[in-house]
Structure formats: structure tokens, C-alpha cells
Amino acid sequence: MSAVLAERVCSAGSAALPAAPTGRREDIDACASEVLAMLQNHSYEDTAAHFRTSRGKVYSLAVRAGARKNEAAILERKADRRRRQLEFMESVVNSVQKADVLDFLAGLPDDSVPLHLCSPPYNLGLSYGQGASADAFSYSYYLGWSIQVLSEMARTLAPGGTLFYQVGSTRGPDGGLVPIDTVLFQHLITMGLTFKTRIAWVVPHGLTPKRRLAERYETALVFTKGPEHRVFNPDPVRTPQRQPGKRAFRGPNKGQLSGNPFGAHPSNVWTIPNARHNAPGRVEGHPAQMPVELARRAILLWTLPGDLVVDCFSGSGTTAEAAIRTGRAFSGCDLFYEDLRAQRLAAVSPDLSTPLPGITDESLAVWQAEARPVHVPARDPDLFDAPVPG
Ligand SMILES: C[S@@+](CC[C@H](N)C(=O)[O-])C[C@H]1O[C@@H](n2cnc3c(N)ncnc32)[C@H](O)[C@@H]1O
């Protein structure tokens, strides 16, 4: 730095300048106002040289203070991008795009998706659409790609929104099996998402290998953006009480029925037959279909009617079907299967009621036997029947 420049900087605020800034972030922060004042009339390089720090540290300080040299232009570009993304999002609601996952996600605005629900390809060489090439990458490529996809999902997830990422195993570098959730877990934490649960999806039937145990479950990682789900609605997925007539044996409710009349609190073990071969609800023509019940449960638990559910690997349209049936909006993408989805979704309509599977004939009888009349006060005629003024 020239002596003239140093002189100018000192006279602009030298009294508060530390005698010998070391370049550590805390030291730069300690004289932030002087750094930012100098930045107004000098380049990042000159400012960094004066404060004996790196250009990156000065730039990072400017970012944090919203004082980059071209701040206005940057903010304008950001607002413009958000406008375009909102327009795109509106245009894709209740449709599935034939598109690559990263292209599709790039079109969505930050903080906009209440539920990302999907099952990605496992990189096992399945023949999706045009042969196995879309599912046969090296392990390290697959891992990097998955992290990219998940970080875009994290960006687009709404605050309090839920990520439901259903996976099995892939092949590792040596050809052995690697459970996908175990390698992605730490990356999701690093992305700032909050771990909520890991669902064991138990599949009662499947292949029987000769030299190892039969695989009878896959998992779904469930994360939120922020500490809590914005919606958590267990009632439509409660399970029947094992002892519906059980009573409290102590405390103020002693002798009263102790279970929830809607059924037991749902657990993270979901036993659901897979959608292979002649399974009910299966659509022929996709090699790795998810059962509708899996998507339906997740949607009922973590969204409200009208919320948007996005599946970035829509495949045969399972998530879209579950969203339509439960009265939610849907969107998503897939490289293939547009005809299969169109045909399937044309036949789907909203369910007329939401069953409460935790209530059984037995539990209903138990609770009805305890029913007592409830006194409801008569309507106040002055409040309800008074003529409307004006
Ligand atoms: C496990 S399957 C999902 C099945 C879907 N849940 C269903 O029930 O039909 C994975 C899907 O990802 C799609 N896919 C693979 N690579 C993709 C990419 N780069 N972008 C978008 N979709 C992709 C495949 O075509 C396949 O349909």
C-alpha cells in the first residue's frame, strides 16, 4: 500500500484502528466500520492490504454487512431471479415436468416447498426409461450428485417444511452394499437441516438371497428446515390400540380410559407391502415403484390440505396420486415416464373421506360405552338472532 493511501485511510478513521490488525476474522470485525469506510473509496485489494488481511475476509465482511461494492445490482439480480422462480413455480403446480432434477430444482424459489417427498434412483443399474445408463454412475459421482440434489432441496424447503428421502442400498466402490441413508446423513446435518426421524419401511415379502439375510426393510430420512415441522398431524395415521379398554391405574384420571380414542401414536416403523407385480395400486411399466400408502402417510402427517408436495423423481406418479387423493397440490419432475403418469393420473380423484385407521370397531365400542351427555348451553338469542345493523 502506498504511503499516501495509508495516510488517507488513517485520517478517515485512524483513531479507532487497531495498532496492528493480525488478519484474523475477529480482528477484522473489531474494526469493521473502518474497513467498510475505506471500502467505499478503495478496491477490495487495497483495503485488504491496508488491514493486512485477505481480500476474501474483506469481501466476507462486506457480504455480512450488506455493503458489497455492487450491492444494489446484486440485490436487483436476486429479486429478478426470485420473480422468475415464482413464475416458474406457479406454472408447474399440479403437473410433473419431463426434466432433470437439478434443472427443475434450480427453477424453484428459496424457502417455498412445504414437503419434498421422493425416492431417488439407487444407482444399481435399473433400466429407467432408456436403459440402465441413467442409473449406472461411479459411486463417487453418485454421492456428489446426491449431495447436490439434497442441497437444492434444502434451499427450496420452506421454513418448517419436511424432507422425506426414501432410500435403500447402493453399490460402494468395492461393489459391496452401502446403505444410502448412512452416507447422506451427515451431509444433511451440514446443510443445516434438523434430523427428525428415520422411518423403517418394513416390506413383508421379497427376494431370498442364498448367502445373506433377506432384505426386508428400506428407510426414509425425515428432516426439517428449522427445529420443528410446521405441520404434524398424527390422527390420520394412528394405529389401533392393542388394549383399547386400558385404564389409568393412578393419578387424577385413575379408572378412566387412558388411550387416545383416535388410536395409538404412530411410530417410525411402517409395514407396507411393496408395489411389485400384482400388488393392489401397482401401475405396470415402472421398475421401482413406491406404494401409494407410503407417500399418503407422509403427506397426511406433514402437510395440510392445499399444501404443495414436490417429488423430484416422480417416476410413475405415485406421489402425485397420493397428493390428489389427499387434497394437496403436487409438482415434480422425472427424466422419463410422462405417458405412464398422464394415463395414471387421469384416473385419480380426491378421496371423499380421510379414514382414521386407529379407530376399530372394538375401540369404538369401548369409548361409546363411556360416553356421557355433555351440557351445551342454549344459544343466546340476543347474540345470534339480532337484526344485522344497517
Ligand atoms: C426410484 S424411482 C422413483 C419411483 C417413483 N417414486 C414411483 O413411485 O414411481 C427413481 C426415478 O428417478 C428418475 N430419474 C433418474 N435420474 C433422474 C434425473 N437426473 N432427474 C430426474 N429424474 C431422474 C428415474 O426415471 C426414476 O423414475
The ligand as an SDF file (V2000), in Angstrom:
LIG
                    3D

 27 29  0  0  0  0  0  0  0  0999 V2000
  -36.8430  -44.9420   -7.5390 C   0  0  0  0  0  0  0  0  0  0  0  0
  -37.5200  -44.2900   -8.9760 S   0  0  0  0  0  0  0  0  0  0  0  0
  -38.8650  -43.3290   -8.3450 C   0  0  0  0  0  0  0  0  0  0  0  0
  -40.1530  -44.0570   -8.4490 C   0  0  0  0  0  0  0  0  0  0  0  0
  -41.3730  -43.2610   -8.0360 C   0  0  0  0  0  0  0  0  0  0  0  0
  -41.3340  -42.8960   -6.6490 N   0  0  0  0  0  0  0  0  0  0  0  0
  -42.6200  -44.0800   -8.3160 C   0  0  0  0  0  0  0  0  0  0  0  0
  -43.3300  -44.4460   -7.3700 O   0  0  0  0  0  0  0  0  0  0  0  0
  -42.8620  -44.3850   -9.4750 O   0  0  0  0  0  0  0  0  0  0  0  0
  -36.3730  -43.0610   -9.4630 C   0  0  0  0  0  0  0  0  0  0  0  0
  -36.8120  -42.2210  -10.6380 C   0  0  0  0  0  0  0  0  0  0  0  0
  -35.8160  -41.2260  -10.8620 O   0  0  0  0  0  0  0  0  0  0  0  0
  -35.8030  -40.9170  -12.2360 C   0  0  0  0  0  0  0  0  0  0  0  0
  -34.5170  -40.2400  -12.5340 N   0  0  0  0  0  0  0  0  0  0  0  0
  -33.2770  -40.7850  -12.6360 C   0  0  0  0  0  0  0  0  0  0  0  0
  -32.3500  -39.8170  -12.8470 N   0  0  0  0  0  0  0  0  0  0  0  0
  -33.0360  -38.6380  -12.8630 C   0  0  0  0  0  0  0  0  0  0  0  0
  -32.6390  -37.2840  -13.0430 C   0  0  0  0  0  0  0  0  0  0  0  0
  -31.3550  -36.9440  -13.2340 N   0  0  0  0  0  0  0  0  0  0  0  0
  -33.5970  -36.3380  -12.9980 N   0  0  0  0  0  0  0  0  0  0  0  0
  -34.9100  -36.6610  -12.8080 C   0  0  0  0  0  0  0  0  0  0  0  0
  -35.3320  -37.9250  -12.6390 N   0  0  0  0  0  0  0  0  0  0  0  0
  -34.4060  -38.9030  -12.6690 C   0  0  0  0  0  0  0  0  0  0  0  0
  -35.9810  -42.2610  -12.9210 C   0  0  0  0  0  0  0  0  0  0  0  0
  -36.5040  -42.1120  -14.2200 O   0  0  0  0  0  0  0  0  0  0  0  0
  -36.9580  -42.9680  -11.9660 C   0  0  0  0  0  0  0  0  0  0  0  0
  -38.2860  -42.8650  -12.4240 O   0  0  0  0  0  0  0  0  0  0  0  0
  1  2  1  0
  2  3  1  0
  2 10  1  0
  3  4  1  0
  4  5  1  0
  5  6  1  0
  5  7  1  0
  7  8  2  0
  7  9  1  0
 10 11  1  0
 11 12  1  0
 11 26  1  0
 12 13  1  0
 13 14  1  0
 13 24  1  0
 14 15  1  0
 14 23  1  0
 15 16  2  0
 16 17  1  0
 17 18  1  0
 17 23  2  0
 18 19  1  0
 18 20  2  0
 20 21  1  0
 21 22  2  0
 22 23  1  0
 24 25  1  0
 24 26  1  0
 26 27  1  0
M  CHG  2   2   1   9  -1
M  END
$$$$
